[in-house]
Amino acid sequence: MLIDTHAHLDFPAFEADREMVIARAQAAGIAALVNVGAELDESRAAVGLAESTRAVYAAVGVHPHEAATVTGAAIDELRRLAMRPRVVALGEIGLDFYRDYAPRDAQREAFEAQLSLATQLGKPVIIHDREAHREVLTMLRQWLNDSQSALHNPPGVFHCFSGSLEMALEAIDLGFYIGVDGPVTFRNASRLRGVVRQLPLDRILIETDCPYLTPEPYRGQRNEPAYVRFVAQAIAELRGLPFEEVARVTASSARRVFGLQEG
């Protein structure tokens, strides 16, 4: 059984066949998935889907692209949402200096506010980091130092990891897990594939980030949770391990990070 730890089933790409997508995931051996918010409306939708669908859990948060919307009222709403029993994390939150759709100061403020909320609620965080590796690590280290025993343990996951092996090991030293997505199946993703070969298997989570980052052999089409199997298969091949071991270890890690129920 597999667990997709990062999906966006509330996105418009799934409006026409969301129930069928979930059914296909379950038929493919996906025991559970974490549906992740990227803004307030999507976070509300993620909670609604989790509360109506047994296999689905929710994360709530505001993506750095939408950082300008993170007001005091927005944080209050996220707090209310995050206290619902099917919400297992704050995310996805972080910094994106690649697109720079929001001013960088606004991104930093939104990130800090949501990290503080995670501390208050004892929830793990799902980190979005694109072209902001050093600053994200610096802010997380400060957060960990300031929060200490109030933090959820483990503190969270670096979603769709795109950094170096050295950065991955630094994140692991801070207690984080590493999210691996469809690009690990791409033959030209040599750096990512090299990182995945060397990471501790029990610190890897598998993700789709659907509808994005579709793995081979469906690259170019809409991604969906059933395809997380191809991520697990690629990891198994890169490491010379049985598929079943990768499935078992990554599912156990997902339960540990997000507090998911067995079965």
Secondary structure, DSSP 8 states (H G I E B T S, - for coil): -EEEEEE-TTSGGGTTTHHHHHHHHHHTTEEEEEEE-SSHHHHHHHHHHHHH-TTEEEEE---GGGGGG--HHHHHHHHHHHTSTTEEEEEEEEEETTT--S-HHHHHHHHHHHHHHHHHHT--EEEEEES-HHHHHHHHHHHHHHHGGGS-SS-EEETT--S-HHHHHHHHHTT-EEEE-GGGG-TT-HHHHHHHHHS-GGGEEE---BTSS--TTSTTS---GGGHHHHHHHHHHHHT--HHHHHHHHHHHHHHHHT----
